[in-house]
Amino acid sequence: MQEQPEPPFPPGLTARVELTVTEADTAQAVGSGDVPVLGTPRVLALAEAATVAATATRMPPGRTTVGSRIELEHLAATPVGRTVVAQARLGAVDGRRLVFEVTVTDDGETVAQGRVERVLVDRQRFVERAVRVS
């Protein structure tokens, strides 16, 4: 019986990324509202950055992941000057599909939570297809 290689992304992989909120990160600046607090699109980008970081050290050559589905609850406002921390944990792997649980906190308080799904793809083929479509 042949031994199966270890999957490149076992459930349980984690990563965290931080962002100190600036004026450029506010809902006003990114066009998602008119208040001077951390905008939801930046919260989402931070959560995705954590998922990318979780797989970065184990990414097979020539491969990458792309976002395919996002569920995010933005629960609390974060003012300029505060530092938020996004944490991602790979909860499930289904073939090429990776499902992450994400949380974003401000001084220990959860300000956002959700799930981010990414799909493992061949980087060059993905880019070539995207260029042909545009």
LINFEN-V176705 format. One record per backbone hydrogen bond with DSSP energy under -1.0 kcal/mol. NH is the residue of the N-H (numbers start at 0). CO is the residue of the C=O. E is the energy in kcal/mol with one decimal. If there is no record, write none. Layout:
BEGIN
NH,CO,E  NH,CO,E
END
This chain:
BEGIN
11,89,-3.2  12,9,-1.3  14,87,-1.7  16,85,-2.2  18,83,-2.3  20,81,-3.0  24,21,-1.7  25,22,-1.4  26,36,-2.5  27,34,-1.3  29,25,-2.3  31,26,-1.6  36,34,-1.4  37,77,-3.0  38,24,-2.7  42,38,-1.8  43,39,-2.7  44,40,-2.2  45,41,-2.2  46,42,-2.3  47,43,-2.6  48,44,-2.3  49,45,-1.8  50,46,-1.6  51,47,-2.4  52,48,-2.3  53,49,-1.7  55,51,-1.1  57,54,-1.3  62,59,-1.8  63,120,-2.1  65,118,-1.9  67,116,-2.8  68,116,-1.4  70,114,-2.7  72,112,-3.1  74,110,-2.3  75,110,-1.4  80,20,-2.7  81,78,-1.7  83,18,-2.9  84,104,-2.4  85,16,-3.1  86,102,-3.0  87,14,-2.6  88,100,-2.2  89,12,-3.0  90,98,-2.6  91,98,-1.6  93,96,-3.0  96,93,-2.1  97,117,-3.4  98,91,-2.8  99,115,-2.9  100,88,-2.6  101,113,-2.8  102,86,-2.2  103,111,-2.9  104,84,-2.6  105,108,-2.5  108,105,-1.9  110,103,-3.2  111,103,-1.6  112,72,-1.8  113,101,-2.2  114,70,-2.3  115,99,-2.0  116,68,-3.1  117,97,-2.6  118,65,-2.6  119,95,-2.5  120,63,-3.2  122,61,-2.2  125,121,-2.4  126,122,-2.4  127,123,-2.6  128,124,-2.3  129,125,-2.2  130,126,-2.4  131,127,-2.0  132,128,-1.7  133,129,-1.4
END
